[in-house]
Amino acid sequence: KPLHELLEEQAMKTPDQTALVFGAQRMTYRELNEKANQTARLLREKGIGRGSIAAIIADRSFEMIIGIIGILKAGGAYLPIDPETPRDRIDYMLKNSGAAL
């Protein structure tokens, strides 16, 4: 099963269990799934769907994980880009990947 489907199943089984830990912060499976669903809806409105590529440029964070799962839920593929990458390399990756967003 795809990652996002496994997450949804886990959110149904143990919604209040911790899914993510980042420093002193914690996020439950319910919170993660709800935020990923919101992100997926927004991405679909922006044209992300099956066969689309969405770039994600983010430091390690809850938002990065939410973004990745949201992209998958929208039906797209994600292109992770390290924010420390030089700007010209980022431009090259975005252009040549065909990233829609």
Backbone atoms as SQL, in Angstrom:
CREATE TABLE atoms (id INTEGER PRIMARY KEY, chain TEXT, resi INTEGER, resn TEXT, atom TEXT, x REAL, y REAL, z REAL);
INSERT INTO atoms VALUES
  (1, 'A', 1, 'LYS', 'N', 0.846, -1.178, 0.000),
  (2, 'A', 1, 'LYS', 'CA', 0.000, 0.000, 0.000),
  (3, 'A', 1, 'LYS', 'C', 0.891, 1.240, 0.000),
  (4, 'A', 2, 'PRO', 'N', 0.400, 2.297, -0.610),
  (5, 'A', 2, 'PRO', 'CA', 1.151, 3.561, -0.581),
  (6, 'A', 2, 'PRO', 'C', 1.220, 4.127, 0.845),
  (7, 'A', 3, 'LEU', 'N', 2.252, 4.899, 1.088),
  (8, 'A', 3, 'LEU', 'CA', 2.489, 5.504, 2.394),
  (9, 'A', 3, 'LEU', 'C', 1.264, 6.229, 2.932),
  (10, 'A', 4, 'HIS', 'N', 0.620, 7.029, 2.082),
  (11, 'A', 4, 'HIS', 'CA', -0.504, 7.826, 2.580),
  (12, 'A', 4, 'HIS', 'C', -1.699, 6.957, 2.984),
  (13, 'A', 5, 'GLU', 'N', -1.875, 5.804, 2.351),
  (14, 'A', 5, 'GLU', 'CA', -2.957, 4.902, 2.750),
  (15, 'A', 5, 'GLU', 'C', -2.638, 4.240, 4.090),
  (16, 'A', 6, 'LEU', 'N', -1.384, 3.881, 4.285),
  (17, 'A', 6, 'LEU', 'CA', -0.982, 3.319, 5.574),
  (18, 'A', 6, 'LEU', 'C', -1.189, 4.330, 6.700),
  (19, 'A', 7, 'LEU', 'N', -0.877, 5.587, 6.425),
  (20, 'A', 7, 'LEU', 'CA', -1.094, 6.640, 7.417),
  (21, 'A', 7, 'LEU', 'C', -2.571, 6.760, 7.761),
  (22, 'A', 8, 'GLU', 'N', -3.432, 6.749, 6.751),
  (23, 'A', 8, 'GLU', 'CA', -4.871, 6.853, 7.007),
  (24, 'A', 8, 'GLU', 'C', -5.366, 5.691, 7.861),
  (25, 'A', 9, 'GLU', 'N', -4.893, 4.478, 7.570),
  (26, 'A', 9, 'GLU', 'CA', -5.285, 3.319, 8.367),
  (27, 'A', 9, 'GLU', 'C', -4.835, 3.478, 9.818),
  (28, 'A', 10, 'GLN', 'N', -3.606, 3.938, 9.990),
  (29, 'A', 10, 'GLN', 'CA', -3.094, 4.118, 11.346),
  (30, 'A', 10, 'GLN', 'C', -3.867, 5.210, 12.077),
  (31, 'A', 11, 'ALA', 'N', -4.236, 6.264, 11.363),
  (32, 'A', 11, 'ALA', 'CA', -5.007, 7.358, 11.972),
  (33, 'A', 11, 'ALA', 'C', -6.383, 6.866, 12.421),
  (34, 'A', 12, 'MET', 'N', -6.930, 5.901, 11.714),
  (35, 'A', 12, 'MET', 'CA', -8.225, 5.341, 12.118),
  (36, 'A', 12, 'MET', 'C', -8.068, 4.420, 13.330),
  (37, 'A', 13, 'LYS', 'N', -6.968, 3.656, 13.364),
  (38, 'A', 13, 'LYS', 'CA', -6.747, 2.704, 14.452),
  (39, 'A', 13, 'LYS', 'C', -6.329, 3.393, 15.747),
  (40, 'A', 14, 'THR', 'N', -5.392, 4.339, 15.635),
  (41, 'A', 14, 'THR', 'CA', -4.820, 4.970, 16.831),
  (42, 'A', 14, 'THR', 'C', -4.698, 6.482, 16.619),
  (43, 'A', 15, 'PRO', 'N', -5.829, 7.172, 16.497),
  (44, 'A', 15, 'PRO', 'CA', -5.794, 8.594, 16.150),
  (45, 'A', 15, 'PRO', 'C', -5.038, 9.478, 17.134),
  (46, 'A', 16, 'ASP', 'N', -5.024, 9.103, 18.402),
  (47, 'A', 16, 'ASP', 'CA', -4.404, 9.968, 19.408),
  (48, 'A', 16, 'ASP', 'C', -2.975, 9.560, 19.772),
  (49, 'A', 17, 'GLN', 'N', -2.447, 8.574, 19.085),
  (50, 'A', 17, 'GLN', 'CA', -1.059, 8.164, 19.308),
  (51, 'A', 17, 'GLN', 'C', -0.122, 9.116, 18.581),
  (52, 'A', 18, 'THR', 'N', 1.078, 9.251, 19.078),
  (53, 'A', 18, 'THR', 'CA', 2.068, 10.131, 18.477),
  (54, 'A', 18, 'THR', 'C', 2.546, 9.567, 17.151),
  (55, 'A', 19, 'ALA', 'N', 2.476, 10.391, 16.120),
  (56, 'A', 19, 'ALA', 'CA', 2.951, 10.014, 14.788),
  (57, 'A', 19, 'ALA', 'C', 4.309, 10.624, 14.499),
  (58, 'A', 20, 'LEU', 'N', 4.498, 11.866, 14.930),
  (59, 'A', 20, 'LEU', 'CA', 5.739, 12.588, 14.661),
  (60, 'A', 20, 'LEU', 'C', 6.270, 13.233, 15.929),
  (61, 'A', 21, 'VAL', 'N', 7.581, 13.249, 16.021),
  (62, 'A', 21, 'VAL', 'CA', 8.265, 13.950, 17.109),
  (63, 'A', 21, 'VAL', 'C', 9.352, 14.788, 16.470),
  (64, 'A', 22, 'PHE', 'N', 9.378, 16.061, 16.830),
  (65, 'A', 22, 'PHE', 'CA', 10.418, 16.959, 16.331),
  (66, 'A', 22, 'PHE', 'C', 10.817, 17.860, 17.484),
  (67, 'A', 23, 'GLY', 'N', 11.979, 17.595, 18.057),
  (68, 'A', 23, 'GLY', 'CA', 12.371, 18.333, 19.251),
  (69, 'A', 23, 'GLY', 'C', 11.400, 18.018, 20.373),
  (70, 'A', 24, 'ALA', 'N', 10.832, 19.046, 20.970),
  (71, 'A', 24, 'ALA', 'CA', 9.863, 18.867, 22.052),
  (72, 'A', 24, 'ALA', 'C', 8.427, 18.779, 21.531),
  (73, 'A', 25, 'GLN', 'N', 8.238, 18.937, 20.237),
  (74, 'A', 25, 'GLN', 'CA', 6.897, 18.924, 19.652),
  (75, 'A', 25, 'GLN', 'C', 6.472, 17.506, 19.281),
  (76, 'A', 26, 'ARG', 'N', 5.180, 17.279, 19.372),
  (77, 'A', 26, 'ARG', 'CA', 4.594, 15.995, 18.985),
  (78, 'A', 26, 'ARG', 'C', 3.345, 16.259, 18.160),
  (79, 'A', 27, 'MET', 'N', 3.055, 15.324, 17.250),
  (80, 'A', 27, 'MET', 'CA', 1.844, 15.420, 16.434),
  (81, 'A', 27, 'MET', 'C', 1.213, 14.026, 16.389),
  (82, 'A', 28, 'THR', 'N', -0.101, 13.977, 16.575),
  (83, 'A', 28, 'THR', 'CA', -0.797, 12.690, 16.550),
  (84, 'A', 28, 'THR', 'C', -1.089, 12.277, 15.103),
  (85, 'A', 29, 'TYR', 'N', -1.470, 11.007, 14.966),
  (86, 'A', 29, 'TYR', 'CA', -1.846, 10.515, 13.648),
  (87, 'A', 29, 'TYR', 'C', -3.052, 11.277, 13.110),
  (88, 'A', 30, 'ARG', 'N', -4.008, 11.596, 13.984),
  (89, 'A', 30, 'ARG', 'CA', -5.186, 12.356, 13.544),
  (90, 'A', 30, 'ARG', 'C', -4.773, 13.723, 13.010),
  (91, 'A', 31, 'GLU', 'N', -3.935, 14.435, 13.758),
  (92, 'A', 31, 'GLU', 'CA', -3.494, 15.763, 13.327),
  (93, 'A', 31, 'GLU', 'C', -2.726, 15.698, 12.009),
  (94, 'A', 32, 'LEU', 'N', -1.826, 14.746, 11.910),
  (95, 'A', 32, 'LEU', 'CA', -1.042, 14.599, 10.693),
  (96, 'A', 32, 'LEU', 'C', -1.938, 14.294, 9.500),
  (97, 'A', 33, 'ASN', 'N', -2.862, 13.379, 9.671),
  (98, 'A', 33, 'ASN', 'CA', -3.757, 13.018, 8.573),
  (99, 'A', 33, 'ASN', 'C', -4.644, 14.192, 8.170),
  (100, 'A', 34, 'GLU', 'N', -5.187, 14.920, 9.141),
  (101, 'A', 34, 'GLU', 'CA', -6.046, 16.068, 8.837),
  (102, 'A', 34, 'GLU', 'C', -5.269, 17.163, 8.098),
  (103, 'A', 35, 'LYS', 'N', -4.059, 17.454, 8.557),
  (104, 'A', 35, 'LYS', 'CA', -3.265, 18.494, 7.907),
  (105, 'A', 35, 'LYS', 'C', -2.827, 18.053, 6.506),
  (106, 'A', 36, 'ALA', 'N', -2.507, 16.784, 6.346),
  (107, 'A', 36, 'ALA', 'CA', -2.137, 16.274, 5.020),
  (108, 'A', 36, 'ALA', 'C', -3.341, 16.322, 4.082),
  (109, 'A', 37, 'ASN', 'N', -4.543, 16.029, 4.588),
  (110, 'A', 37, 'ASN', 'CA', -5.756, 16.123, 3.763),
  (111, 'A', 37, 'ASN', 'C', -6.003, 17.564, 3.321),
  (112, 'A', 38, 'GLN', 'N', -5.824, 18.521, 4.234),
  (113, 'A', 38, 'GLN', 'CA', -5.994, 19.931, 3.879),
  (114, 'A', 38, 'GLN', 'C', -5.001, 20.333, 2.790),
  (115, 'A', 39, 'THR', 'N', -3.769, 19.881, 2.944),
  (116, 'A', 39, 'THR', 'CA', -2.731, 20.190, 1.959),
  (117, 'A', 39, 'THR', 'C', -3.071, 19.563, 0.622),
  (118, 'A', 40, 'ALA', 'N', -3.538, 18.315, 0.630),
  (119, 'A', 40, 'ALA', 'CA', -3.907, 17.631, -0.616),
  (120, 'A', 40, 'ALA', 'C', -5.025, 18.373, -1.336),
  (121, 'A', 41, 'ARG', 'N', -6.025, 18.843, -0.597),
  (122, 'A', 41, 'ARG', 'CA', -7.123, 19.594, -1.225),
  (123, 'A', 41, 'ARG', 'C', -6.596, 20.866, -1.897),
  (124, 'A', 42, 'LEU', 'N', -5.739, 21.580, -1.199),
  (125, 'A', 42, 'LEU', 'CA', -5.154, 22.805, -1.748),
  (126, 'A', 42, 'LEU', 'C', -4.334, 22.496, -3.003),
  (127, 'A', 43, 'LEU', 'N', -3.551, 21.443, -2.948),
  (128, 'A', 43, 'LEU', 'CA', -2.726, 21.074, -4.102),
  (129, 'A', 43, 'LEU', 'C', -3.581, 20.680, -5.304),
  (130, 'A', 44, 'ARG', 'N', -4.659, 19.950, -5.059),
  (131, 'A', 44, 'ARG', 'CA', -5.571, 19.600, -6.170),
  (132, 'A', 44, 'ARG', 'C', -6.169, 20.846, -6.800),
  (133, 'A', 45, 'GLU', 'N', -6.522, 21.832, -5.966),
  (134, 'A', 45, 'GLU', 'CA', -7.043, 23.098, -6.492),
  (135, 'A', 45, 'GLU', 'C', -6.010, 23.791, -7.366),
  (136, 'A', 46, 'LYS', 'N', -4.737, 23.569, -7.072),
  (137, 'A', 46, 'LYS', 'CA', -3.655, 24.193, -7.834),
  (138, 'A', 46, 'LYS', 'C', -3.188, 23.324, -8.996),
  (139, 'A', 47, 'GLY', 'N', -3.900, 22.216, -9.240),
  (140, 'A', 47, 'GLY', 'CA', -3.606, 21.396, -10.410),
  (141, 'A', 47, 'GLY', 'C', -2.747, 20.175, -10.193),
  (142, 'A', 48, 'ILE', 'N', -2.405, 19.871, -8.956),
  (143, 'A', 48, 'ILE', 'CA', -1.595, 18.681, -8.695),
  (144, 'A', 48, 'ILE', 'C', -2.522, 17.466, -8.668),
  (145, 'A', 49, 'GLY', 'N', -2.140, 16.447, -9.422),
  (146, 'A', 49, 'GLY', 'CA', -2.914, 15.211, -9.477),
  (147, 'A', 49, 'GLY', 'C', -2.043, 14.099, -10.015),
  (148, 'A', 50, 'ARG', 'N', -2.677, 13.040, -10.456),
  (149, 'A', 50, 'ARG', 'CA', -1.944, 11.890, -10.976),
  (150, 'A', 50, 'ARG', 'C', -0.999, 12.325, -12.086),
  (151, 'A', 51, 'GLY', 'N', 0.254, 11.952, -11.938),
  (152, 'A', 51, 'GLY', 'CA', 1.255, 12.281, -12.937),
  (153, 'A', 51, 'GLY', 'C', 1.932, 13.628, -12.752),
  (154, 'A', 52, 'SER', 'N', 1.454, 14.423, -11.807),
  (155, 'A', 52, 'SER', 'CA', 2.057, 15.733, -11.548),
  (156, 'A', 52, 'SER', 'C', 3.252, 15.592, -10.631),
  (157, 'A', 53, 'ILE', 'N', 4.169, 16.520, -10.777),
  (158, 'A', 53, 'ILE', 'CA', 5.314, 16.593, -9.873),
  (159, 'A', 53, 'ILE', 'C', 5.228, 17.912, -9.119),
  (160, 'A', 54, 'ALA', 'N', 5.361, 17.818, -7.804),
  (161, 'A', 54, 'ALA', 'CA', 5.372, 19.012, -6.961),
  (162, 'A', 54, 'ALA', 'C', 6.694, 19.033, -6.203),
  (163, 'A', 55, 'ALA', 'N', 7.417, 20.114, -6.333),
  (164, 'A', 55, 'ALA', 'CA', 8.674, 20.263, -5.611),
  (165, 'A', 55, 'ALA', 'C', 8.387, 20.701, -4.186),
  (166, 'A', 56, 'ILE', 'N', 9.190, 20.216, -3.270),
  (167, 'A', 56, 'ILE', 'CA', 9.077, 20.656, -1.888),
  (168, 'A', 56, 'ILE', 'C', 10.473, 21.054, -1.425),
  (169, 'A', 57, 'ILE', 'N', 10.585, 22.332, -1.095),
  (170, 'A', 57, 'ILE', 'CA', 11.852, 22.891, -0.627),
  (171, 'A', 57, 'ILE', 'C', 11.625, 23.283, 0.823),
  (172, 'A', 58, 'ALA', 'N', 12.136, 22.455, 1.735),
  (173, 'A', 58, 'ALA', 'CA', 11.882, 22.710, 3.150),
  (174, 'A', 58, 'ALA', 'C', 12.945, 22.053, 4.006),
  (175, 'A', 59, 'ASP', 'N', 13.199, 22.671, 5.143),
  (176, 'A', 59, 'ASP', 'CA', 14.042, 22.040, 6.145),
  (177, 'A', 59, 'ASP', 'C', 13.233, 20.932, 6.809),
  (178, 'A', 60, 'ARG', 'N', 13.903, 20.042, 7.496),
  (179, 'A', 60, 'ARG', 'CA', 13.201, 18.988, 8.221),
  (180, 'A', 60, 'ARG', 'C', 12.264, 19.629, 9.233),
  (181, 'A', 61, 'SER', 'N', 10.997, 19.248, 9.145),
  (182, 'A', 61, 'SER', 'CA', 9.983, 19.840, 10.013),
  (183, 'A', 61, 'SER', 'C', 8.681, 19.067, 9.847),
  (184, 'A', 62, 'PHE', 'N', 7.717, 19.377, 10.707),
  (185, 'A', 62, 'PHE', 'CA', 6.386, 18.807, 10.539),
  (186, 'A', 62, 'PHE', 'C', 5.824, 19.201, 9.171),
  (187, 'A', 63, 'GLU', 'N', 6.050, 20.455, 8.796),
  (188, 'A', 63, 'GLU', 'CA', 5.502, 20.955, 7.537),
  (189, 'A', 63, 'GLU', 'C', 6.046, 20.189, 6.337),
  (190, 'A', 64, 'MET', 'N', 7.308, 19.785, 6.392),
  (191, 'A', 64, 'MET', 'CA', 7.885, 19.014, 5.297),
  (192, 'A', 64, 'MET', 'C', 7.154, 17.669, 5.166),
  (193, 'A', 65, 'ILE', 'N', 6.939, 16.987, 6.284),
  (194, 'A', 65, 'ILE', 'CA', 6.256, 15.690, 6.255),
  (195, 'A', 65, 'ILE', 'C', 4.812, 15.864, 5.807),
  (196, 'A', 66, 'ILE', 'N', 4.130, 16.883, 6.319),
  (197, 'A', 66, 'ILE', 'CA', 2.749, 17.161, 5.913),
  (198, 'A', 66, 'ILE', 'C', 2.703, 17.419, 4.406),
  (199, 'A', 67, 'GLY', 'N', 3.653, 18.196, 3.900),
  (200, 'A', 67, 'GLY', 'CA', 3.706, 18.495, 2.476),
  (201, 'A', 67, 'GLY', 'C', 3.908, 17.257, 1.625),
  (202, 'A', 68, 'ILE', 'N', 4.840, 16.405, 2.018),
  (203, 'A', 68, 'ILE', 'CA', 5.102, 15.180, 1.260),
  (204, 'A', 68, 'ILE', 'C', 3.864, 14.295, 1.225),
  (205, 'A', 69, 'ILE', 'N', 3.254, 14.089, 2.375),
  (206, 'A', 69, 'ILE', 'CA', 2.064, 13.233, 2.422),
  (207, 'A', 69, 'ILE', 'C', 0.912, 13.876, 1.667),
  (208, 'A', 70, 'GLY', 'N', 0.772, 15.192, 1.775),
  (209, 'A', 70, 'GLY', 'CA', -0.274, 15.895, 1.018),
  (210, 'A', 70, 'GLY', 'C', -0.097, 15.736, -0.476),
  (211, 'A', 71, 'ILE', 'N', 1.121, 15.822, -0.956),
  (212, 'A', 71, 'ILE', 'CA', 1.398, 15.624, -2.388),
  (213, 'A', 71, 'ILE', 'C', 0.987, 14.224, -2.800),
  (214, 'A', 72, 'LEU', 'N', 1.360, 13.229, -2.000),
  (215, 'A', 72, 'LEU', 'CA', 0.997, 11.848, -2.326),
  (216, 'A', 72, 'LEU', 'C', -0.514, 11.652, -2.322),
  (217, 'A', 73, 'LYS', 'N', -1.199, 12.244, -1.331),
  (218, 'A', 73, 'LYS', 'CA', -2.656, 12.129, -1.266),
  (219, 'A', 73, 'LYS', 'C', -3.336, 12.798, -2.459),
  (220, 'A', 74, 'ALA', 'N', -2.726, 13.866, -2.971),
  (221, 'A', 74, 'ALA', 'CA', -3.294, 14.553, -4.142),
  (222, 'A', 74, 'ALA', 'C', -3.079, 13.740, -5.417),
  (223, 'A', 75, 'GLY', 'N', -2.221, 12.719, -5.331),
  (224, 'A', 75, 'GLY', 'CA', -1.961, 11.877, -6.496),
  (225, 'A', 75, 'GLY', 'C', -0.665, 12.200, -7.206),
  (226, 'A', 76, 'GLY', 'N', 0.063, 13.175, -6.685),
  (227, 'A', 76, 'GLY', 'CA', 1.293, 13.594, -7.337),
  (228, 'A', 76, 'GLY', 'C', 2.516, 12.876, -6.800),
  (229, 'A', 77, 'ALA', 'N', 3.627, 13.232, -7.394),
  (230, 'A', 77, 'ALA', 'CA', 4.934, 12.768, -6.930),
  (231, 'A', 77, 'ALA', 'C', 5.673, 13.981, -6.397),
  (232, 'A', 78, 'TYR', 'N', 6.485, 13.770, -5.379),
  (233, 'A', 78, 'TYR', 'CA', 7.200, 14.909, -4.812),
  (234, 'A', 78, 'TYR', 'C', 8.662, 14.885, -5.222),
  (235, 'A', 79, 'LEU', 'N', 9.189, 16.074, -5.393),
  (236, 'A', 79, 'LEU', 'CA', 10.595, 16.273, -5.708),
  (237, 'A', 79, 'LEU', 'C', 11.210, 17.008, -4.526),
  (238, 'A', 80, 'PRO', 'N', 11.951, 16.296, -3.661),
  (239, 'A', 80, 'PRO', 'CA', 12.550, 16.976, -2.507),
  (240, 'A', 80, 'PRO', 'C', 13.776, 17.767, -2.933),
  (241, 'A', 81, 'ILE', 'N', 13.836, 19.004, -2.476),
  (242, 'A', 81, 'ILE', 'CA', 14.980, 19.868, -2.774),
  (243, 'A', 81, 'ILE', 'C', 15.468, 20.475, -1.467),
  (244, 'A', 82, 'ASP', 'N', 16.733, 20.292, -1.200),
  (245, 'A', 82, 'ASP', 'CA', 17.352, 20.842, 0.004),
  (246, 'A', 82, 'ASP', 'C', 17.412, 22.366, -0.124),
  (247, 'A', 83, 'PRO', 'N', 16.921, 23.102, 0.878),
  (248, 'A', 83, 'PRO', 'CA', 16.946, 24.567, 0.806),
  (249, 'A', 83, 'PRO', 'C', 18.362, 25.143, 0.721),
  (250, 'A', 84, 'GLU', 'N', 19.364, 24.357, 1.071),
  (251, 'A', 84, 'GLU', 'CA', 20.749, 24.814, 0.999),
  (252, 'A', 84, 'GLU', 'C', 21.337, 24.680, -0.413),
  (253, 'A', 85, 'THR', 'N', 20.582, 24.083, -1.310),
  (254, 'A', 85, 'THR', 'CA', 21.042, 23.916, -2.685),
  (255, 'A', 85, 'THR', 'C', 21.192, 25.287, -3.340),
  (256, 'A', 86, 'PRO', 'N', 22.269, 25.496, -4.103),
  (257, 'A', 86, 'PRO', 'CA', 22.421, 26.783, -4.795),
  (258, 'A', 86, 'PRO', 'C', 21.236, 27.077, -5.716),
  (259, 'A', 87, 'ARG', 'N', 20.873, 28.360, -5.781),
  (260, 'A', 87, 'ARG', 'CA', 19.683, 28.783, -6.527),
  (261, 'A', 87, 'ARG', 'C', 19.708, 28.330, -7.988),
  (262, 'A', 88, 'ASP', 'N', 20.857, 28.404, -8.647),
  (263, 'A', 88, 'ASP', 'CA', 20.901, 27.995, -10.050),
  (264, 'A', 88, 'ASP', 'C', 20.633, 26.504, -10.207),
  (265, 'A', 89, 'ARG', 'N', 21.069, 25.704, -9.236),
  (266, 'A', 89, 'ARG', 'CA', 20.797, 24.254, -9.270),
  (267, 'A', 89, 'ARG', 'C', 19.311, 23.996, -9.039),
  (268, 'A', 90, 'ILE', 'N', 18.702, 24.733, -8.105),
  (269, 'A', 90, 'ILE', 'CA', 17.264, 24.596, -7.866),
  (270, 'A', 90, 'ILE', 'C', 16.495, 24.933, -9.134),
  (271, 'A', 91, 'ASP', 'N', 16.845, 26.033, -9.777),
  (272, 'A', 91, 'ASP', 'CA', 16.175, 26.425, -11.025),
  (273, 'A', 91, 'ASP', 'C', 16.287, 25.329, -12.070),
  (274, 'A', 92, 'TYR', 'N', 17.483, 24.750, -12.192),
  (275, 'A', 92, 'TYR', 'CA', 17.716, 23.670, -13.153),
  (276, 'A', 92, 'TYR', 'C', 16.820, 22.469, -12.826),
  (277, 'A', 93, 'MET', 'N', 16.776, 22.082, -11.552),
  (278, 'A', 93, 'MET', 'CA', 15.971, 20.927, -11.139),
  (279, 'A', 93, 'MET', 'C', 14.489, 21.167, -11.407),
  (280, 'A', 94, 'LEU', 'N', 14.018, 22.352, -11.101),
  (281, 'A', 94, 'LEU', 'CA', 12.601, 22.660, -11.324),
  (282, 'A', 94, 'LEU', 'C', 12.258, 22.640, -12.805),
  (283, 'A', 95, 'LYS', 'N', 13.109, 23.223, -13.614),
  (284, 'A', 95, 'LYS', 'CA', 12.863, 23.279, -15.053),
  (285, 'A', 95, 'LYS', 'C', 12.890, 21.886, -15.678),
  (286, 'A', 96, 'ASN', 'N', 13.888, 21.114, -15.336),
  (287, 'A', 96, 'ASN', 'CA', 14.067, 19.822, -15.984),
  (288, 'A', 96, 'ASN', 'C', 13.197, 18.710, -15.411),
  (289, 'A', 97, 'SER', 'N', 12.640, 18.917, -14.252),
  (290, 'A', 97, 'SER', 'CA', 11.773, 17.897, -13.668),
  (291, 'A', 97, 'SER', 'C', 10.341, 17.997, -14.196),
  (292, 'A', 98, 'GLY', 'N', 9.996, 19.179, -14.705),
  (293, 'A', 98, 'GLY', 'CA', 8.616, 19.392, -15.130),
  (294, 'A', 98, 'GLY', 'C', 7.690, 19.617, -13.952),
  (295, 'A', 99, 'ALA', 'N', 8.244, 20.025, -12.819),
  (296, 'A', 99, 'ALA', 'CA', 7.429, 20.262, -11.637),
  (297, 'A', 99, 'ALA', 'C', 6.342, 21.288, -11.940),
  (298, 'A', 100, 'ALA', 'N', 5.107, 20.915, -11.616),
  (299, 'A', 100, 'ALA', 'CA', 3.964, 21.794, -11.862),
  (300, 'A', 100, 'ALA', 'C', 3.822, 22.859, -10.781),
  (301, 'A', 101, 'LEU', 'N', 4.414, 22.604, -9.636),
  (302, 'A', 101, 'LEU', 'CA', 4.260, 23.515, -8.503),
  (303, 'A', 101, 'LEU', 'C', 5.485, 23.409, -7.625);
